[in-house]
Amino acid sequence: MPTEAVLCHYFLRHIFVILFIFTCLFSSVPASGSDNTARKMSEAETHFSRGEYLEALSDYQEVIDQANNGDPKALMMSATIYGTFLKDHEAALKLYNQARRRYPGSVYEADAIFQTAMIEYERARYREASRLFGLYIEKFPTGSKRDVASFMRDAGNSPPAERRNKVAEPKTRQKRSELIRVLILENTVDVRVSGSSSLEIRSPAGSNLLKTLRAPQEARVRFEGGILYVDGVAYPLTELMATPLKGDLLRVNGKWYRGDLKLSVTDKGLLRAVNLIDIEEYLNGVVPREMPPSWPEEALKAQAVVSRTFARYQMDANAAREYDISATTASQVYGGITAETDRTRRAINATRGRILTFKGRPALTYFHANSGGMTEDARYVWRVAIPYLQSVSDDYSAQAPGAVWSSFLSFDQIRDSMSRNGIQTGQISDLETASRSPSGRAVRMKITHSAGATVVGGNEFRTMTDPAVIKSTLFKAERNGQGIRFEGRGSGHGVGLSQWGARMMAEGGSPYREILLHYYRGLDLN
């Protein structure tokens, strides 16, 4: 039997698992209100599943605003994101308290009390946590988390010395923190794997060797009828590990990677491929995909620190998921071995292990192409205030080539773009900026059409139409015949590091530390 100390540590480190169970519990509850509310809820859940937490929060807030009496699922998921993934305990507690007041006696109140107790325990307010776990048991004696609450109530009442022993980090955590799990394929029918010389395919625990491949041999893995097949041989498993010999390389569907590969079955009955790789080797496949390798060395170093910090943040936030980060623009673009260059490798090695932190934790280091002269406050893009993602003056970006742009969208193009994203409008007659942020960016756009008027977020409008055409939200929009002429500056959402700004600063002699602390105010470089 596991000891009380081990169990207590399990609950603390795997709070994520409990929260994901909570998510599944409410996944069948439809969002109330209009079709637009349902669309926003669907978008929020997609963002959440990808680990895009600020984007998910923005959509959940839209749902809450649109629903007449609020939406309990959106409220609870917002609190979950604040408390678990952004570590903003005060914001989370405020939302949980709202749920307790609005939905007394419901499963929402039950979960709000439980999650409030978990936050208080994590903040070392053990007596209050114990009281709240007791309250959960008293009010919901048949609640789904009664056993956990009972255990945690008793743990909260234990002597402080014992409690410190219970929550001590295991010695194996350092080893875990060096590996990042990168999603490289999802919901695919089959996966082809091979190695540069020798590759072993094993059961999930690694103890059972299923097949050994010698180059140029390749194995085909597929899932059919509840069974995994490796080159036609059936195995009663839902996961496999593919491990090359030390120093060898791994090939997945023709693309080369370092590290190991985990293959698992998704809830859709298809395959997911996750590359398990040392974080520094992972960065070798990321930095040259996110910033041109020919750019100045100090800019590349800044990008290496930003990408490493973002990866560390996702590793901490997604410990209970099947993977930490994806290989696409949903997280950071990861190109495997073919992306690696000597210049970016040197920048990564020169900053090895260095990250930006806020209150001792990895920061959420968003970045974009060009701020156009002023970065944006995260609250005006995703309706979430992040202390270090605030607007700063950025003349460096304004001086960069291509900082100024213009484009045109016809009313029909705008209407088609809205329709593809689930927003139905009548015949469009005008488009105007309904509100702007202090940096000058469009926060809300008003579309006037034959069926009335529709308001969408500025960044949402940009991504729904074409980010290659509407490069940023720092624009002026004027009617021009049967469409809109846009005159703008910058590229991307404008939050965090401006990559072109970093280049211009580096060319002007600024070291990477100065670049980073210009764009992320109030962070520590460790």
N, C-alpha and C positions, 0 to 999 in steps of 0.2 A: 504494500500500500504506500502511496506517496505521502510524504510528511506534510504537516500543515504549512511549513515554510515553503515547500515546493509548490503546493497548491495556491498559496497566496501569491507567490511570484507569477504563477501561471495566469491567474486572473488579471493581475496588473499588466503584464506584458501582452496579454491577448485580449484586452478590452475591445480591440478591433473585431475579433470574432463575434463577440456578443452584439456589437453594433451592426454587423452585417446580418446576423440572425434577425435583428430588429428590422433591418431594411427589407429582408425577404418577407417578414411577417405582414408588412403593409404594402408589398408590391402589387397586390391584387385590388387595392382600394383605389377606385377611379378618382381622378381630380374632379372637383366640382366646377361648375360654371360653363363657359363657352368653349367652342372648338379651339380658340386661341389659348385658353387655359390648359386644355388637354395637350396641345402642341408644346407649350412651354414645359409642362411636366415631363413629357417624353424627352425633350431636349435636355432637361436638367438631369434626368436619370442616365442619359447617354454620356453627358459630361462627367457625372459622378463615376460611372463605370470605367471611364478612361483615366481617372485620377485628376481631372481638370476641375479642381475644387472651387476656385473663384468663379469660373464660368457657371458651374452648377448652382452656386449660391445666388448668382445674379438671376438665373431662371427661376429658382424657387421663390425668390422675392417677388418676381413678376406674378407668379401664381398666387401668392398671398395677397398681393395688391388687387388682383383681378377678381378673386373670389369674394362674394358679398360678406361672408362672415369669416374670412380667412380660410386657409386649407390646413388641416391638422398634419397631414403627411408632409407637406412642404415645410411647415413650421418645425416639425421634429427632425427632418433631414437637415435643415439649416443649422439647428442646434448641434446635431451630430458632426457636421463639417467643422463648425467653429470649435467644438470641444476636442475632437479627435485629431483632425488633420491640420487645423490652423493653430491649435493650442491657445485659443483665445477663450479662456475659461469664463471670464466675466460675460462675454457676449452669449456663450452657450447657456449659462445659468439664467440669464435674462429671458431667453426663449423658452427654456424648460419651465420656468415659473409662469410664463404666459400660457403654456399648454396645461399646466396644473389648474390655473384659474378658469380657463375657457372650457375644459373638457373633464369636469369632475366625475369620478366614478368610472371613467372609460379606460381602455387599454392605453390611450395616450397619456393619461395622468400617471398610470402605473409605470410606464417606461420613463416618463419625465422624472419621477421620484427616484427610480433606480439609477438613471444616468447622472442625476444630480449627486447622488451618494457616491458614485464612482469618481466623479470629478473631485469631490471633497476629500476622498481617500487619496487620490493622486496628489492633491495639494497638501497632504500630511495633516489635514484637519480631521483626525481620526474619530474624535468624540462626536462631531457633527455627522460624519459619515455613518457611524454606528447607529446614531439616532434615526437617520433617514432610511437605512436598511431595515431597522425595526419598524418604521412607519410603513414601509412597503409591505412587510409581512402582515402587519395589523390590518391595513386597508384592503390588501389583495391576497388573502390567505391561500388562494388557489392559483396565484399568478405563475406564469411560466418561468420566472426567475426566482421563485421562492427559495430553492435550495442554495443557489448562489448567494442570495441576499442573507440567508441565515449564516452561511459560512463567513461572509464578509463582515457581518455585524459582530460576530465573535472575534474576528481578526482585529477589528477596530478597537476592541476593548482590551487587547493584550498589552502587556507592559511595553514601554517605548523601546527598551533594549532588544526585546524579542522581535519587535516590529521591524527594527532596522535590519536585523538579520534576515527577516523574511523577504524584504524587498531588494536585497543586495543583488547586483548584476552577476549572472553566472560567468565563469571564466571563459566560456566558449563564445561569448558575445563578440569579442574582438575579431575572431575568425569570421563570424557571420557578416560583420560590417564591411569586410573587404570584398565581398562578392555582391554583385548586383544582378538581378534577374530581369533580362530584357526580352520582352515579347517581340519575336520576329515574324511569326506566322500565327494566324488565328482563324478558326472555322474553315480549315482546308480539308479536302477529301483525303489526300495522302501526302506523305513526306518522304523524300529521298535523302538518305544520309550516307556519308562516307568519310574517310579520313585521309590525311596526306600520306600515311604509311600504314598505321594499324588503328582500328577503332573497335571498342567493345560495347555491345548493347546488353544492358542488364535490367533486372527488375528494379522497382523504385528504391528499395533499401540498398541496392547495390550488391547484395550477397549472392544473387543467382545470375550467373552468366548465361545469357540466352544465345548470343552469336558473336563471333569475332570476324571482322572484315579486314582483309589485306588489300592495300591499294593495287589496282584501281577498282576493287569491288565496291558495289553500291547496294544498299538495302532499301527496299520500299516498305514503308510502314503505313497501314490503313486500319480503319476501325469499321467493322460491319457486324450487324446482328449482336451487339453487345460484347464482341470479341476483338482484341487487337491481333492483327496479322503482321508478321515480319517475313517478307518474301514468301507469303502464302502459308506460313506455319502459324497456327492459332495459339494464343496465350490468353488465359483468363485474367487479364490485367486491364487497368485503365490508365496506367502510367508506365513509361520506360525512360531509362537514362542511356544516353550515348556519350561515351567518354573516350577521347583519343589518348594514346600513350603520351607521357609527359613530353612536352615540346612539340608534339604533333598538332596539326590543324584539323578543323572540322569543316565539312562541306554540307550545307543544307539546301536542297533544291538548286544546286549549282553555284551557291554563293559561299565564300569562305569566311570562317569565323575562328576566333580563339576561344578557349574555354570548353565547357561541356554543354550538352543539350538535354533538356527535359521535354519529353513528349507526353501530353495528357489529353484526355477526352473532355471536350466542352459539354455544357448542358444541352447543346444542339446535336450531340452525337457526332461531332466533327473533331478535328485534331488542332491542338495548340502547341506551338513550338516556342520554348523559352531558352535563351542563351544564358548560361550561368558563367559569369566572367569577372575577373578582377576589375575593380572600378577604374584603375588607371589604364588598363588595356582597353576597357570600354571607351574611355575618353579618346583614345587614339582613333577610334572609328566615328567619333562625334564631332570633335572640334573642326576638322577639315570640311565637314558637311554643313556646319553652321557658320563658318567664317572662311573666306578665301585664304588658302595657305600662303599666298604671296603677300599678304598684308604684313604690316610692321610687327616685329617680335613682341613688343609690349602689348599690342592689341590682342595678339594670339594668346598671350599669358592671361590677360583679363578674361578672354572668352573661356579659357581652360578652367579658371577658378569659378566663373559663373556656371558653367556646365557641370563641374564637379559638385558645386553646392546644390544645384537643382537636383542632381541625381541623389545626393545624400538626403535631401529633404524627402524625396519620393520613397527612398528606402525605409526611412523612419515611419512615414505615413502609411505605407502599404504593406506592412509586415504580415498582415493576415490574408493578403490577396495571393493569387497564383503567380503574380509577377510584380515587380517594382515599377517598371517604366516600359513604354512602348518604343519601337524603333522609328516612329513616324513623327510628323509635325504635331501630333496630339501631345507629344512629350518633347523629345529632342530627336533629330534625325540621326540615325545610327547606320553606318554603311559597312560595318565589318572590316575585314582586312583590306579590301580593295580601296577603301577611303583613306588609308593611312598615308602620311607623308613625313619626311624627315623634319621639316620646319615645325609642323604642329606637334610632332613627338617631342622635340626639344623644348617647346613651350610648356607642354604638359609635365615633362620631367623637371623643369626649372621651378614649377609651382607644386610639385608633388605633395599631395595630402592637404593642401591649403584650401580652406573654405571660408565663406562669409557667414557669420553667426549673429543671431539676435537673441539676447538673454541666454546665451550658451547653447542654442539650438541652431541647426542649419536653417538659413533663410530661404524664402521662396523667391528665387532670383529670376524673375521674368526678364526677357530681353526682346528687342525688336530691331528692325533694320535702321531706321532714321527717324529721329524725333521731330525734325523740321524746325528746330530752334527752341523747343520747350517740351520736356517730357510730361507725361500725364500722371495724375493721381489715380491709383487703382480704383478708388471709389466711384469715379465717373465712367469707368469702363465696365466694372463688374459689381458695383454697388457694395463693395467691401473695403473698409478702411484698413490698410496695412501701413504701420508706422514708417517703414523704410521704403515704401513704394509711393512716394509723393512726387509732386511736380517740381522739377528744377530747371533753371535756365540753362540752355544748351546751344550756345552760339557755334560750337564746334560742328554740330550736325547741320546747321543752317549753311555752313560754308562748304559742305561736301558736294561733290558732283551729283546731279540728278535730284537735289533736294526739292526742287520746284517741279510740279507736274500739272497737266490739265487733261481733261477727258470729257466724253459726252456719252450719255445714256438716253435712248429714246424712251418715251412713256411705255411703249410696248415691251421693251427690254426689261424695264423695271417691273411691270406687271407680271411678265413671265417668270422673273426671278422670285417674286413674292409667291407666286403660285407653286413653284417647285419646292418652296419651303413651307408650304401649308397655309399661306396667308392669301385668302381670296379677296380680290378687290374688283370694283367696277372699272369702267374706262377711266384711266388716270388723266387728270387735267393739270396737276401741279404737284410740286414737291418743295418743301421748305424746312429749314432748320427750326425746330420748335424750342430747343434750349441748347445752351453751350456751357462748357465747363470754364473755369477761370483761365485755362491754358488756351482757350479759343476753339476747342474741338467740339464737334457736334455730339451732343449727348442723346437727343431725341430728334427723330425726323418725322414730319407730318406729311402723309400722302393723301392728297385730295382726289377723290374719284367719284364716279356717278352714283355709287351706293353710299357715299358719305365720306368719312375720313378715317385713316388708320395711322396710328402712331407706333413706330418701332424704335429700338435703340440705335444710336449712331453706329456703334461697332457692329451691331447685328445687321444693319443695312449694308455696311461695307462688305461683310463676309457673305451675305445672301446674294448680293449682286455679283461682284467679281473683284477680289482684293488686288488683282493685277491691274484693274481699271481704276477703281476707287482705292488708291494706295494707302490712305489714312483717313481719319475723321477730321483732320485739320484742313478743312476746305470751306470755300464759299460756293453755294449752289444757286444758279440763276436759270430761269426758264429761257430756252432758246428754241423757238419753233415748237416742234412736237417732242421736245425732250428737255433735258437739263444739262447745262454746261457746268463742270466742276473745275475750280481752280484751287489747287491744294499744295501742301508742303509735307514732306516726310513720307515714311512708309512703315506700316504696321500699327499696332495698337498704342504705341508710345509709352508703355510702362516699363520702368527699369532701365537697364543699360541700352544705349543706342550704339549699335555696332559701328555705324559710320562715324558717330561721334568719337568712339574709342579709337578708330583709325586716325582721325584727324588729331586727337590729343597725342597719340603715340608719335605721329609725324612731327608734332611740335615739341617733342622731347619729354612728354609726361611718362613716368613709369607706371606699370600696371596697377600698383596700389593706389596711386592718385586717381587713375581712371575709375577704378571700382568705387572708391569712396566719394567721387563726384556724383555718381549716379545713384548709389545706395547710401543715403544719409542715415547715420546712426547705427551702422553695422560695424562689427569687429572682423578683422582679417586674421584668421588663426592658421 
